[in-house]
Amino acid sequence: MLCKGTLQQLSLRKNKSIKNIADLSAYNSKLFTLTKEIERLKKTIASCQQFNKKVEMNLLLKELESELNSLQRFT
């Protein structure tokens, strides 16, 4: 079993909720998924022609960015 310090180093954060490799994997997976979704949404917004759709997507983008920031800050 990996020691807690090694898990924290792997996650690049002092994350008290990461207790084992499964938690680390879930945390990194969530970060990766949110980052990819944000990048995809930014590209979609840039290519969108309709103002109302852009507004909706920008609201979603702000929610995703807020979720990502809170995940990175909280953990």
All heavy atoms as a GROMACS GRO file, in nm:
protein
  607
    1MET      N    1   0.084  -0.118   0.000
    1MET     CA    2   0.000   0.000   0.000
    1MET      C    3   0.089   0.124   0.000
    1MET      O    4   0.189   0.130   0.069
    1MET     CB    5  -0.090  -0.002   0.122
    1MET     CG    6  -0.176   0.120   0.134
    1MET     SD    7  -0.316   0.084   0.237
    1MET     CE    8  -0.394   0.239   0.230
    2LEU      N    9   0.050   0.222  -0.078
    2LEU     CA   10   0.125   0.346  -0.086
    2LEU      C   11   0.101   0.431   0.038
    2LEU      O   12  -0.008   0.435   0.092
    2LEU     CB   13   0.083   0.426  -0.210
    2LEU     CG   14   0.114   0.364  -0.345
    2LEU    CD1   15   0.053   0.447  -0.455
    2LEU    CD2   16   0.262   0.350  -0.365
    3CYS      N   17   0.203   0.498   0.081
    3CYS     CA   18   0.185   0.584   0.198
    3CYS      C   19   0.112   0.712   0.157
    3CYS      O   20   0.109   0.749   0.040
    3CYS     CB   21   0.319   0.616   0.263
    3CYS     SG   22   0.423   0.725   0.167
    4LYS      N   23   0.054   0.779   0.254
    4LYS     CA   24  -0.026   0.898   0.229
    4LYS      C   25   0.056   1.008   0.161
    4LYS      O   26   0.008   1.076   0.071
    4LYS     CB   27  -0.085   0.949   0.359
    4LYS     CG   28  -0.184   1.060   0.342
    4LYS     CD   29  -0.248   1.097   0.474
    4LYS     CE   30  -0.350   1.207   0.453
    4LYS     NZ   31  -0.416   1.242   0.577
    5GLY      N   32   0.180   1.024   0.202
    5GLY     CA   33   0.266   1.125   0.142
    5GLY      C   34   0.288   1.102  -0.007
    5GLY      O   35   0.289   1.195  -0.086
    6THR      N   36   0.303   0.976  -0.045
    6THR     CA   37   0.322   0.942  -0.186
    6THR      C   38   0.197   0.975  -0.265
    6THR      O   39   0.204   1.030  -0.376
    6THR     CB   40   0.357   0.793  -0.202
    6THR    OG1   41   0.474   0.765  -0.125
    6THR    CG2   42   0.383   0.758  -0.346
    7LEU      N   43   0.080   0.945  -0.209
    7LEU     CA   44  -0.046   0.977  -0.277
    7LEU      C   45  -0.062   1.127  -0.294
    7LEU      O   46  -0.105   1.175  -0.398
    7LEU     CB   47  -0.165   0.920  -0.200
    7LEU     CG   48  -0.182   0.769  -0.203
    7LEU    CD1   49  -0.294   0.726  -0.109
    7LEU    CD2   50  -0.210   0.721  -0.343
    8GLN      N   51  -0.025   1.204  -0.192
    8GLN     CA   52  -0.034   1.349  -0.201
    8GLN      C   53   0.062   1.403  -0.307
    8GLN      O   54   0.028   1.494  -0.382
    8GLN     CB   55  -0.006   1.413  -0.066
    8GLN     CG   56  -0.118   1.392   0.033
    8GLN     CD   57  -0.084   1.444   0.171
    8GLN    OE1   58   0.031   1.470   0.202
    8GLN    NE2   59  -0.186   1.456   0.254
    9GLN      N   60   0.179   1.345  -0.316
    9GLN     CA   61   0.274   1.388  -0.418
    9GLN      C   62   0.221   1.356  -0.557
    9GLN      O   63   0.237   1.435  -0.650
    9GLN     CB   64   0.409   1.322  -0.396
    9GLN     CG   65   0.484   1.376  -0.277
    9GLN     CD   66   0.613   1.301  -0.251
    9GLN    OE1   67   0.639   1.198  -0.312
    9GLN    NE2   68   0.693   1.351  -0.160
   10LEU      N   69   0.160   1.240  -0.571
   10LEU     CA   70   0.106   1.202  -0.702
   10LEU      C   71  -0.008   1.294  -0.744
   10LEU      O   72  -0.024   1.323  -0.861
   10LEU     CB   73   0.058   1.057  -0.699
   10LEU     CG   74   0.165   0.949  -0.693
   10LEU    CD1   75   0.102   0.813  -0.672
   10LEU    CD2   76   0.250   0.951  -0.818
   11SER      N   77  -0.087   1.338  -0.650
   11SER     CA   78  -0.200   1.425  -0.682
   11SER      C   79  -0.157   1.571  -0.693
   11SER      O   80  -0.236   1.654  -0.734
   11SER     CB   81  -0.310   1.413  -0.576
   11SER     OG   82  -0.269   1.472  -0.456
   12LEU      N   83  -0.034   1.601  -0.656
   12LEU     CA   84   0.023   1.737  -0.661
   12LEU      C   85  -0.051   1.833  -0.570
   12LEU      O   86  -0.049   1.952  -0.589
   12LEU     CB   87   0.024   1.790  -0.806
   12LEU     CG   88   0.101   1.706  -0.906
   12LEU    CD1   89   0.085   1.764  -1.045
   12LEU    CD2   90   0.247   1.698  -0.869
   13ARG      N   91  -0.123   1.782  -0.472
   13ARG     CA   92  -0.198   1.864  -0.379
   13ARG      C   93  -0.190   1.802  -0.241
   13ARG      O   94  -0.171   1.684  -0.226
   13ARG     CB   95  -0.345   1.874  -0.422
   13ARG     CG   96  -0.358   1.919  -0.567
   13ARG     CD   97  -0.487   1.984  -0.601
   13ARG     NE   98  -0.531   2.088  -0.516
   13ARG     CZ   99  -0.496   2.216  -0.522
   13ARG    NH1  100  -0.409   2.254  -0.611
   13ARG    NH2  101  -0.548   2.304  -0.443
   14LYS      N  102  -0.211   1.883  -0.140
   14LYS     CA  103  -0.223   1.832  -0.004
   14LYS      C  104  -0.370   1.801   0.018
   14LYS      O  105  -0.446   1.876   0.077
   14LYS     CB  106  -0.176   1.937   0.098
   14LYS     CG  107  -0.030   1.968   0.087
   14LYS     CD  108   0.054   1.853   0.136
   14LYS     CE  109   0.200   1.890   0.132
   14LYS     NZ  110   0.288   1.781   0.154
   15ASN      N  111  -0.412   1.689  -0.032
   15ASN     CA  112  -0.552   1.650  -0.033
   15ASN      C  113  -0.579   1.551   0.079
   15ASN      O  114  -0.538   1.437   0.071
   15ASN     CB  115  -0.586   1.591  -0.170
   15ASN     CG  116  -0.734   1.564  -0.186
   15ASN    OD1  117  -0.806   1.553  -0.088
   15ASN    ND2  118  -0.777   1.554  -0.308
   16LYS      N  119  -0.651   1.595   0.179
   16LYS     CA  120  -0.680   1.509   0.293
   16LYS      C  121  -0.784   1.402   0.261
   16LYS      O  122  -0.794   1.302   0.331
   16LYS     CB  123  -0.724   1.593   0.411
   16LYS     CG  124  -0.615   1.683   0.465
   16LYS     CD  125  -0.665   1.765   0.580
   16LYS     CE  126  -0.569   1.858   0.643
   16LYS     NZ  127  -0.451   1.899   0.588
   17SER      N  128  -0.862   1.421   0.156
   17SER     CA  129  -0.966   1.322   0.123
   17SER      C  130  -0.910   1.205   0.042
   17SER      O  131  -0.977   1.104   0.028
   17SER     CB  132  -1.080   1.388   0.046
   17SER     OG  133  -1.037   1.430  -0.081
   18ILE      N  134  -0.790   1.218  -0.010
   18ILE     CA  135  -0.729   1.108  -0.085
   18ILE      C  136  -0.660   1.015   0.014
   18ILE      O  137  -0.560   1.050   0.074
   18ILE     CB  138  -0.629   1.160  -0.190
   18ILE    CG1  139  -0.703   1.239  -0.296
   18ILE    CG2  140  -0.554   1.044  -0.253
   18ILE    CD1  141  -0.614   1.299  -0.401
   19LYS      N  142  -0.719   0.899   0.029
   19LYS     CA  143  -0.667   0.803   0.126
   19LYS      C  144  -0.608   0.679   0.061
   19LYS      O  145  -0.535   0.606   0.124
   19LYS     CB  146  -0.779   0.762   0.222
   19LYS     CG  147  -0.827   0.877   0.308
   19LYS     CD  148  -0.937   0.834   0.400
   19LYS     CE  149  -0.986   0.939   0.494
   19LYS     NZ  150  -0.984   1.075   0.457
   20ASN      N  151  -0.642   0.657  -0.065
   20ASN     CA  152  -0.588   0.540  -0.134
   20ASN      C  153  -0.581   0.569  -0.284
   20ASN      O  154  -0.621   0.676  -0.329
   20ASN     CB  155  -0.674   0.415  -0.104
   20ASN     CG  156  -0.820   0.434  -0.142
   20ASN    OD1  157  -0.851   0.492  -0.244
   20ASN    ND2  158  -0.909   0.385  -0.058
   21ILE      N  159  -0.530   0.474  -0.358
   21ILE     CA  160  -0.508   0.494  -0.501
   21ILE      C  161  -0.640   0.508  -0.577
   21ILE      O  162  -0.648   0.580  -0.676
   21ILE     CB  163  -0.418   0.380  -0.559
   21ILE    CG1  164  -0.360   0.421  -0.694
   21ILE    CG2  165  -0.495   0.251  -0.570
   21ILE    CD1  166  -0.248   0.519  -0.682
   22ALA      N  167  -0.746   0.446  -0.527
   22ALA     CA  168  -0.878   0.458  -0.592
   22ALA      C  169  -0.930   0.601  -0.579
   22ALA      O  170  -0.986   0.656  -0.675
   22ALA     CB  171  -0.976   0.359  -0.531
   23ASP      N  172  -0.911   0.662  -0.462
   23ASP     CA  173  -0.952   0.802  -0.443
   23ASP      C  174  -0.872   0.894  -0.534
   23ASP      O  175  -0.926   0.987  -0.593
   23ASP     CB  176  -0.932   0.845  -0.297
   23ASP     CG  177  -1.026   0.776  -0.201
   23ASP    OD1  178  -1.128   0.719  -0.246
   23ASP    OD2  179  -0.998   0.780  -0.080
   24LEU      N  180  -0.743   0.869  -0.544
   24LEU     CA  181  -0.657   0.948  -0.630
   24LEU      C  182  -0.701   0.936  -0.776
   24LEU      O  183  -0.710   1.036  -0.848
   24LEU     CB  184  -0.511   0.904  -0.616
   24LEU     CG  185  -0.410   0.972  -0.708
   24LEU    CD1  186  -0.405   1.122  -0.682
   24LEU    CD2  187  -0.273   0.910  -0.691
   25SER      N  188  -0.731   0.816  -0.818
   25SER     CA  189  -0.776   0.793  -0.954
   25SER      C  190  -0.908   0.865  -0.982
   25SER      O  191  -0.924   0.927  -1.087
   25SER     CB  192  -0.791   0.643  -0.978
   25SER     OG  193  -0.839   0.619  -1.108
   26ALA      N  194  -1.001   0.859  -0.889
   26ALA     CA  195  -1.130   0.926  -0.906
   26ALA      C  196  -1.112   1.077  -0.912
   26ALA      O  197  -1.174   1.145  -0.994
   26ALA     CB  198  -1.224   0.887  -0.793
   27TYR      N  199  -1.026   1.130  -0.825
   27TYR     CA  200  -0.998   1.274  -0.823
   27TYR      C  201  -0.938   1.320  -0.956
   27TYR      O  202  -0.984   1.416  -1.017
   27TYR     CB  203  -0.904   1.305  -0.707
   27TYR     CG  204  -0.853   1.447  -0.702
   27TYR    CD1  205  -0.932   1.550  -0.656
   27TYR    CD2  206  -0.722   1.477  -0.744
   27TYR    CE1  207  -0.886   1.680  -0.652
   27TYR    CE2  208  -0.675   1.606  -0.739
   27TYR     CZ  209  -0.757   1.708  -0.693
   27TYR     OH  210  -0.710   1.836  -0.689
   28ASN      N  211  -0.836   1.249  -1.002
   28ASN     CA  212  -0.771   1.285  -1.128
   28ASN      C  213  -0.864   1.269  -1.247
   28ASN      O  214  -0.861   1.348  -1.341
   28ASN     CB  215  -0.644   1.204  -1.148
   28ASN     CG  216  -0.531   1.252  -1.059
   28ASN    OD1  217  -0.529   1.367  -1.017
   28ASN    ND2  218  -0.438   1.164  -1.030
   29SER      N  219  -0.949   1.168  -1.243
   29SER     CA  220  -1.047   1.147  -1.350
   29SER      C  221  -1.145   1.263  -1.357
   29SER      O  222  -1.179   1.312  -1.465
   29SER     CB  223  -1.120   1.015  -1.328
   29SER     OG  224  -1.219   0.997  -1.424
   30LYS      N  225  -1.192   1.308  -1.241
   30LYS     CA  226  -1.286   1.420  -1.236
   30LYS      C  227  -1.220   1.547  -1.289
   30LYS      O  228  -1.280   1.622  -1.366
   30LYS     CB  229  -1.333   1.440  -1.091
   30LYS     CG  230  -1.435   1.549  -1.073
   30LYS     CD  231  -1.566   1.513  -1.133
   30LYS     CE  232  -1.670   1.618  -1.097
   30LYS     NZ  233  -1.796   1.596  -1.165
   31LEU      N  234  -1.096   1.572  -1.249
   31LEU     CA  235  -1.023   1.690  -1.299
   31LEU      C  236  -1.007   1.684  -1.451
   31LEU      O  237  -1.029   1.783  -1.521
   31LEU     CB  238  -0.885   1.699  -1.234
   31LEU     CG  239  -0.877   1.746  -1.090
   31LEU    CD1  240  -0.732   1.744  -1.043
   31LEU    CD2  241  -0.935   1.884  -1.074
   32PHE      N  242  -0.969   1.566  -1.501
   32PHE     CA  243  -0.949   1.549  -1.645
   32PHE      C  244  -1.080   1.571  -1.720
   32PHE      O  245  -1.084   1.642  -1.821
   32PHE     CB  246  -0.894   1.409  -1.672
   32PHE     CG  247  -0.872   1.380  -1.817
   32PHE    CD1  248  -0.761   1.431  -1.883
   32PHE    CD2  249  -0.962   1.302  -1.889
   32PHE    CE1  250  -0.740   1.405  -2.018
   32PHE    CE2  251  -0.942   1.275  -2.023
   32PHE     CZ  252  -0.832   1.327  -2.087
   33THR      N  253  -1.189   1.514  -1.670
   33THR     CA  254  -1.318   1.525  -1.735
   33THR      C  255  -1.366   1.670  -1.739
   33THR      O  256  -1.411   1.719  -1.843
   33THR     CB  257  -1.424   1.438  -1.664
   33THR    OG1  258  -1.379   1.302  -1.666
   33THR    CG2  259  -1.559   1.448  -1.730
   34LEU      N  260  -1.354   1.740  -1.627
   34LEU     CA  261  -1.396   1.879  -1.623
   34LEU      C  262  -1.312   1.966  -1.716
   34LEU      O  263  -1.365   2.051  -1.787
   34LEU     CB  264  -1.387   1.933  -1.480
   34LEU     CG  265  -1.502   1.900  -1.387
   34LEU    CD1  266  -1.469   1.943  -1.245
   34LEU    CD2  267  -1.630   1.964  -1.433
   35THR      N  268  -1.182   1.943  -1.717
   35THR     CA  269  -1.094   2.021  -1.803
   35THR      C  270  -1.127   2.000  -1.950
   35THR      O  271  -1.134   2.096  -2.028
   35THR     CB  272  -0.947   1.983  -1.776
   35THR    OG1  273  -0.919   2.004  -1.637
   35THR    CG2  274  -0.852   2.066  -1.860
   36LYS      N  275  -1.149   1.876  -1.989
   36LYS     CA  276  -1.183   1.846  -2.129
   36LYS      C  277  -1.318   1.907  -2.167
   36LYS      O  278  -1.335   1.961  -2.277
   36LYS     CB  279  -1.186   1.695  -2.154
   36LYS     CG  280  -1.049   1.633  -2.157
   36LYS     CD  281  -0.972   1.687  -2.274
   36LYS     CE  282  -0.836   1.624  -2.282
   36LYS     NZ  283  -0.756   1.681  -2.389
   37GLU      N  284  -1.416   1.899  -2.077
   37GLU     CA  285  -1.548   1.955  -2.104
   37GLU      C  286  -1.541   2.106  -2.119
   37GLU      O  287  -1.605   2.164  -2.207
   37GLU     CB  288  -1.645   1.917  -1.992
   37GLU     CG  289  -1.786   1.967  -2.011
   37GLU     CD  290  -1.860   1.906  -2.128
   37GLU    OE1  291  -1.817   1.801  -2.178
   37GLU    OE2  292  -1.962   1.964  -2.170
   38ILE      N  293  -1.461   2.172  -2.035
   38ILE     CA  294  -1.444   2.317  -2.046
   38ILE      C  295  -1.380   2.355  -2.179
   38ILE      O  296  -1.426   2.447  -2.247
   38ILE     CB  297  -1.361   2.369  -1.926
   38ILE    CG1  298  -1.445   2.363  -1.798
   38ILE    CG2  299  -1.310   2.511  -1.951
   38ILE    CD1  300  -1.368   2.388  -1.670
   39GLU      N  301  -1.277   2.284  -2.218
   39GLU     CA  302  -1.211   2.312  -2.347
   39GLU      C  303  -1.306   2.289  -2.465
   39GLU      O  304  -1.310   2.368  -2.559
   39GLU     CB  305  -1.085   2.228  -2.362
   39GLU     CG  306  -0.974   2.266  -2.267
   39GLU     CD  307  -0.936   2.413  -2.275
   39GLU    OE1  308  -0.918   2.465  -2.388
   39GLU    OE2  309  -0.924   2.475  -2.169
   40ARG      N  310  -1.383   2.181  -2.458
   40ARG     CA  311  -1.479   2.152  -2.565
   40ARG      C  312  -1.584   2.262  -2.574
   40ARG      O  313  -1.618   2.310  -2.683
   40ARG     CB  314  -1.547   2.017  -2.540
   40ARG     CG  315  -1.642   1.975  -2.653
   40ARG     CD  316  -1.737   1.865  -2.611
   40ARG     NE  317  -1.826   1.906  -2.504
   40ARG     CZ  318  -1.936   1.981  -2.519
   40ARG    NH1  319  -1.968   2.027  -2.639
   40ARG    NH2  320  -2.011   2.011  -2.416
   41LEU      N  321  -1.634   2.306  -2.460
   41LEU     CA  322  -1.736   2.410  -2.456
   41LEU      C  323  -1.683   2.543  -2.507
   41LEU      O  324  -1.752   2.615  -2.580
   41LEU     CB  325  -1.791   2.423  -2.314
   41LEU     CG  326  -1.918   2.503  -2.294
   41LEU    CD1  327  -2.031   2.453  -2.384
   41LEU    CD2  328  -1.961   2.498  -2.149
   42LYS      N  329  -1.559   2.576  -2.474
   42LYS     CA  330  -1.499   2.700  -2.524
   42LYS      C  331  -1.491   2.699  -2.677
   42LYS      O  332  -1.519   2.801  -2.742
   42LYS     CB  333  -1.359   2.719  -2.465
   42LYS     CG  334  -1.360   2.766  -2.322
   42LYS     CD  335  -1.218   2.782  -2.271
   42LYS     CE  336  -1.215   2.831  -2.127
   42LYS     NZ  337  -1.077   2.848  -2.077
   43LYS      N  338  -1.454   2.586  -2.734
   43LYS     CA  339  -1.448   2.574  -2.880
   43LYS      C  340  -1.585   2.587  -2.943
   43LYS      O  341  -1.602   2.651  -3.047
   43LYS     CB  342  -1.383   2.442  -2.920
   43LYS     CG  343  -1.236   2.436  -2.892
   43LYS     CD  344  -1.177   2.301  -2.926
   43LYS     CE  345  -1.031   2.293  -2.887
   43LYS     NZ  346  -0.973   2.162  -2.911
   44THR      N  347  -1.685   2.527  -2.879
   44THR     CA  348  -1.822   2.534  -2.930
   44THR      C  349  -1.873   2.677  -2.924
   44THR      O  350  -1.937   2.724  -3.019
   44THR     CB  351  -1.915   2.441  -2.849
   44THR    OG1  352  -1.863   2.309  -2.853
   44THR    CG2  353  -2.056   2.442  -2.905
   45ILE      N  354  -1.844   2.748  -2.817
   45ILE     CA  355  -1.887   2.887  -2.803
   45ILE      C  356  -1.823   2.973  -2.911
   45ILE      O  357  -1.889   3.057  -2.973
   45ILE     CB  358  -1.853   2.941  -2.663
   45ILE    CG1  359  -1.941   2.874  -2.557
   45ILE    CG2  360  -1.869   3.093  -2.657
   45ILE    CD1  361  -1.897   2.901  -2.414
   46ALA      N  362  -1.696   2.950  -2.937
   46ALA     CA  363  -1.625   3.030  -3.037
   46ALA      C  364  -1.683   3.012  -3.177
   46ALA      O  365  -1.685   3.105  -3.257
   46ALA     CB  366  -1.477   2.994  -3.037
   47SER      N  367  -1.734   2.893  -3.206
   47SER     CA  368  -1.785   2.867  -3.340
   47SER      C  369  -1.936   2.890  -3.353
   47SER      O  370  -1.989   2.886  -3.462
   47SER     CB  371  -1.754   2.723  -3.382
   47SER     OG  372  -1.824   2.632  -3.300
   48CYS      N  373  -2.002   2.917  -3.241
   48CYS     CA  374  -2.147   2.936  -3.242
   48CYS      C  375  -2.183   3.073  -3.299
   48CYS      O  376  -2.119   3.173  -3.268
   48CYS     CB  377  -2.202   2.920  -3.100
   48CYS     SG  378  -2.382   2.930  -3.093
   49GLN      N  379  -2.289   3.076  -3.379
   49GLN     CA  380  -2.332   3.200  -3.442
   49GLN      C  381  -2.448   3.266  -3.366
   49GLN      O  382  -2.467   3.387  -3.375
   49GLN     CB  383  -2.378   3.172  -3.585
   49GLN     CG  384  -2.271   3.107  -3.672
   49GLN     CD  385  -2.188   3.207  -3.747
   49GLN    OE1  386  -2.236   3.314  -3.780
   49GLN    NE2  387  -2.063   3.174  -3.771
   50GLN      N  388  -2.525   3.187  -3.295
   50GLN     CA  389  -2.645   3.238  -3.229
   50GLN      C  390  -2.613   3.295  -3.091
   50GLN      O  391  -2.558   3.227  -3.005
   50GLN     CB  392  -2.751   3.129  -3.216
   50GLN     CG  393  -2.802   3.081  -3.349
   50GLN     CD  394  -2.909   2.974  -3.331
   50GLN    OE1  395  -2.921   2.913  -3.226
   50GLN    NE2  396  -2.987   2.953  -3.437
   51PHE      N  397  -2.654   3.420  -3.071
   51PHE     CA  398  -2.624   3.490  -2.946
   51PHE      C  399  -2.686   3.419  -2.826
   51PHE      O  400  -2.620   3.401  -2.723
   51PHE     CB  401  -2.674   3.635  -2.954
   51PHE     CG  402  -2.653   3.712  -2.828
   51PHE    CD1  403  -2.527   3.760  -2.795
   51PHE    CD2  404  -2.758   3.734  -2.740
   51PHE    CE1  405  -2.506   3.830  -2.678
   51PHE    CE2  406  -2.738   3.804  -2.622
   51PHE     CZ  407  -2.613   3.852  -2.592
   52ASN      N  408  -2.812   3.380  -2.836
   52ASN     CA  409  -2.880   3.317  -2.723
   52ASN      C  410  -2.813   3.185  -2.683
   52ASN      O  411  -2.802   3.154  -2.564
   52ASN     CB  412  -3.028   3.292  -2.754
   52ASN     CG  413  -3.107   3.421  -2.762
   52ASN    OD1  414  -3.064   3.524  -2.710
   52ASN    ND2  415  -3.222   3.417  -2.827
   53LYS      N  416  -2.768   3.110  -2.780
   53LYS     CA  417  -2.698   2.984  -2.752
   53LYS      C  418  -2.565   3.014  -2.682
   53LYS      O  419  -2.525   2.942  -2.590
   53LYS     CB  420  -2.673   2.905  -2.879
   53LYS     CG  421  -2.798   2.855  -2.945
   53LYS     CD  422  -2.818   2.712  -2.909
   53LYS     CE  423  -2.936   2.661  -2.990
   53LYS     NZ  424  -2.991   2.542  -2.933
   54LYS      N  425  -2.496   3.117  -2.728
   54LYS     CA  426  -2.368   3.155  -2.666
   54LYS      C  427  -2.388   3.192  -2.520
   54LYS      O  428  -2.307   3.157  -2.434
   54LYS     CB  429  -2.304   3.272  -2.740
   54LYS     CG  430  -2.231   3.233  -2.865
   54LYS     CD  431  -2.154   3.351  -2.918
   54LYS     CE  432  -2.066   3.308  -3.032
   54LYS     NZ  433  -1.976   3.412  -3.078
   55VAL      N  434  -2.496   3.265  -2.492
   55VAL     CA  435  -2.526   3.305  -2.354
   55VAL      C  436  -2.547   3.181  -2.268
   55VAL      O  437  -2.491   3.169  -2.159
   55VAL     CB  438  -2.648   3.398  -2.348
   55VAL    CG1  439  -2.693   3.420  -2.204
   55VAL    CG2  440  -2.617   3.532  -2.414
   56GLU      N  441  -2.627   3.087  -2.316
   56GLU     CA  442  -2.653   2.962  -2.243
   56GLU      C  443  -2.524   2.885  -2.218
   56GLU      O  444  -2.499   2.836  -2.107
   56GLU     CB  445  -2.752   2.874  -2.320
   56GLU     CG  446  -2.893   2.923  -2.321
   56GLU     CD  447  -2.983   2.834  -2.404
   56GLU    OE1  448  -2.957   2.712  -2.414
   56GLU    OE2  449  -3.081   2.887  -2.460
   57MET      N  450  -2.443   2.872  -2.323
   57MET     CA  451  -2.319   2.797  -2.310
   57MET      C  452  -2.220   2.867  -2.218
   57MET      O  453  -2.146   2.801  -2.143
   57MET     CB  454  -2.257   2.772  -2.448
   57MET     CG  455  -2.334   2.668  -2.529
   57MET     SD  456  -2.252   2.622  -2.683
   57MET     CE  457  -2.294   2.763  -2.785
   58ASN      N  458  -2.218   3.001  -2.219
   58ASN     CA  459  -2.131   3.075  -2.129
   58ASN      C  460  -2.171   3.056  -1.983
   58ASN      O  461  -2.085   3.048  -1.895
   58ASN     CB  462  -2.128   3.224  -2.164
   58ASN     CG  463  -2.023   3.255  -2.267
   58ASN    OD1  464  -1.909   3.212  -2.256
   58ASN    ND2  465  -2.061   3.331  -2.369
   59LEU      N  466  -2.301   3.047  -1.958
   59LEU     CA  467  -2.347   3.019  -1.822
   59LEU      C  468  -2.301   2.881  -1.777
   59LEU      O  469  -2.254   2.864  -1.664
   59LEU     CB  470  -2.499   3.030  -1.813
   59LEU     CG  471  -2.557   3.170  -1.824
   59LEU    CD1  472  -2.709   3.165  -1.832
   59LEU    CD2  473  -2.513   3.255  -1.706
   60LEU      N  474  -2.313   2.783  -1.865
   60LEU     CA  475  -2.267   2.648  -1.835
   60LEU      C  476  -2.115   2.647  -1.814
   60LEU      O  477  -2.065   2.582  -1.722
   60LEU     CB  478  -2.307   2.552  -1.946
   60LEU     CG  479  -2.263   2.407  -1.930
   60LEU    CD1  480  -2.314   2.347  -1.800
   60LEU    CD2  481  -2.308   2.324  -2.049
   61LEU      N  482  -2.044   2.721  -1.897
   61LEU     CA  483  -1.899   2.730  -1.885
   61LEU      C  484  -1.860   2.786  -1.748
   61LEU      O  485  -1.770   2.733  -1.682
   61LEU     CB  486  -1.842   2.817  -1.997
   61LEU     CG  487  -1.692   2.842  -1.994
   61LEU    CD1  488  -1.615   2.711  -2.009
   61LEU    CD2  489  -1.653   2.939  -2.105
   62LYS      N  490  -1.927   2.891  -1.705
   62LYS     CA  491  -1.896   2.949  -1.574
   62LYS      C  492  -1.922   2.849  -1.462
   62LYS      O  493  -1.845   2.841  -1.366
   62LYS     CB  494  -1.980   3.076  -1.550
   62LYS     CG  495  -1.948   3.188  -1.644
   62LYS     CD  496  -1.805   3.234  -1.630
   62LYS     CE  497  -1.774   3.341  -1.731
   62LYS     NZ  498  -1.632   3.360  -1.752
   63GLU      N  499  -2.029   2.770  -1.473
   63GLU     CA  500  -2.058   2.667  -1.372
   63GLU      C  501  -1.948   2.562  -1.368
   63GLU      O  502  -1.902   2.522  -1.260
   63GLU     CB  503  -2.192   2.600  -1.401
   63GLU     CG  504  -2.313   2.686  -1.374
   63GLU     CD  505  -2.442   2.617  -1.414
   63GLU    OE1  506  -2.444   2.493  -1.427
   63GLU    OE2  507  -2.542   2.688  -1.431
   64LEU      N  508  -1.906   2.516  -1.486
   64LEU     CA  509  -1.801   2.415  -1.492
   64LEU      C  510  -1.669   2.468  -1.438
   64LEU      O  511  -1.598   2.398  -1.365
   64LEU     CB  512  -1.784   2.364  -1.635
   64LEU     CG  513  -1.898   2.282  -1.693
   64LEU    CD1  514  -1.873   2.252  -1.840
   64LEU    CD2  515  -1.919   2.155  -1.615
   65GLU      N  516  -1.635   2.591  -1.474
   65GLU     CA  517  -1.511   2.650  -1.424
   65GLU      C  518  -1.516   2.668  -1.273
   65GLU      O  519  -1.417   2.646  -1.203
   65GLU     CB  520  -1.485   2.784  -1.493
   65GLU     CG  521  -1.441   2.769  -1.636
   65GLU     CD  522  -1.425   2.901  -1.709
   65GLU    OE1  523  -1.490   3.002  -1.669
   65GLU    OE2  524  -1.351   2.904  -1.808
   66SER      N  525  -1.631   2.706  -1.222
   66SER     CA  526  -1.648   2.720  -1.077
   66SER      C  527  -1.632   2.585  -1.007
   66SER      O  528  -1.567   2.576  -0.903
   66SER     CB  529  -1.786   2.780  -1.047
   66SER     OG  530  -1.809   2.784  -0.910
   67GLU      N  531  -1.691   2.481  -1.065
   67GLU     CA  532  -1.678   2.346  -1.010
   67GLU      C  533  -1.533   2.300  -1.010
   67GLU      O  534  -1.484   2.245  -0.911
   67GLU     CB  535  -1.765   2.249  -1.090
   67GLU     CG  536  -1.767   2.109  -1.034
   67GLU     CD  537  -1.856   2.015  -1.114
   67GLU    OE1  538  -1.935   2.060  -1.197
   67GLU    OE2  539  -1.843   1.893  -1.090
   68LEU      N  540  -1.463   2.327  -1.119
   68LEU     CA  541  -1.322   2.289  -1.128
   68LEU      C  542  -1.239   2.365  -1.025
   68LEU      O  543  -1.156   2.306  -0.956
   68LEU     CB  544  -1.269   2.316  -1.270
   68LEU     CG  545  -1.123   2.283  -1.295
   68LEU    CD1  546  -1.096   2.134  -1.276
   68LEU    CD2  547  -1.083   2.326  -1.436
   69ASN      N  548  -1.263   2.494  -1.013
   69ASN     CA  549  -1.188   2.575  -0.915
   69ASN      C  550  -1.214   2.529  -0.773
   69ASN      O  551  -1.121   2.521  -0.692
   69ASN     CB  552  -1.222   2.723  -0.930
   69ASN     CG  553  -1.161   2.783  -1.055
   69ASN    OD1  554  -1.062   2.734  -1.105
   69ASN    ND2  555  -1.222   2.889  -1.104
   70SER      N  556  -1.338   2.499  -0.742
   70SER     CA  557  -1.370   2.455  -0.606
   70SER      C  558  -1.309   2.317  -0.578
   70SER      O  559  -1.263   2.290  -0.468
   70SER     CB  560  -1.520   2.453  -0.581
   70SER     OG  561  -1.584   2.356  -0.658
   71LEU      N  562  -1.308   2.232  -0.678
   71LEU     CA  563  -1.247   2.100  -0.662
   71LEU      C  564  -1.097   2.113  -0.638
   71LEU      O  565  -1.041   2.048  -0.550
   71LEU     CB  566  -1.273   2.014  -0.785
   71LEU     CG  567  -1.223   1.870  -0.782
   71LEU    CD1  568  -1.293   1.792  -0.673
   71LEU    CD2  569  -1.246   1.804  -0.916
   72GLN      N  570  -1.032   2.201  -0.711
   72GLN     CA  571  -0.889   2.220  -0.695
   72GLN      C  572  -0.856   2.291  -0.565
   72GLN      O  573  -0.757   2.260  -0.499
   72GLN     CB  574  -0.833   2.301  -0.813
   72GLN     CG  575  -0.832   2.224  -0.941
   72GLN     CD  576  -0.789   2.308  -1.059
   72GLN    OE1  577  -0.809   2.430  -1.062
   72GLN    NE2  578  -0.731   2.245  -1.159
   73ARG      N  579  -0.939   2.384  -0.524
   73ARG     CA  580  -0.914   2.460  -0.402
   73ARG      C  581  -0.951   2.381  -0.277
   73ARG      O  582  -0.879   2.382  -0.178
   73ARG     CB  583  -0.994   2.589  -0.407
   73ARG     CG  584  -0.973   2.681  -0.290
   73ARG     CD  585  -1.049   2.814  -0.303
   73ARG     NE  586  -1.186   2.799  -0.346
   73ARG     CZ  587  -1.233   2.843  -0.464
   73ARG    NH1  588  -1.154   2.905  -0.548
   73ARG    NH2  589  -1.358   2.826  -0.497
   74PHE      N  590  -1.062   2.311  -0.281
   74PHE     CA  591  -1.113   2.239  -0.163
   74PHE      C  592  -1.030   2.118  -0.128
   74PHE      O  593  -1.011   2.087  -0.012
   74PHE     CB  594  -1.259   2.198  -0.187
   74PHE     CG  595  -1.318   2.122  -0.072
   74PHE    CD1  596  -1.348   2.188   0.047
   74PHE    CD2  597  -1.346   1.988  -0.083
   74PHE    CE1  598  -1.403   2.120   0.154
   74PHE    CE2  599  -1.401   1.919   0.024
   74PHE     CZ  600  -1.430   1.984   0.142
   75THR      N  601  -0.980   2.050  -0.230
   75THR     CA  602  -0.911   1.924  -0.203
   75THR      C  603  -0.764   1.939  -0.193
   75THR      O  604  -0.700   2.029  -0.199
   75THR     CB  605  -0.941   1.821  -0.314
   75THR    OG1  606  -0.907   1.878  -0.438
   75THR    CG2  607  -1.083   1.781  -0.311
   0.00000   0.00000   0.00000
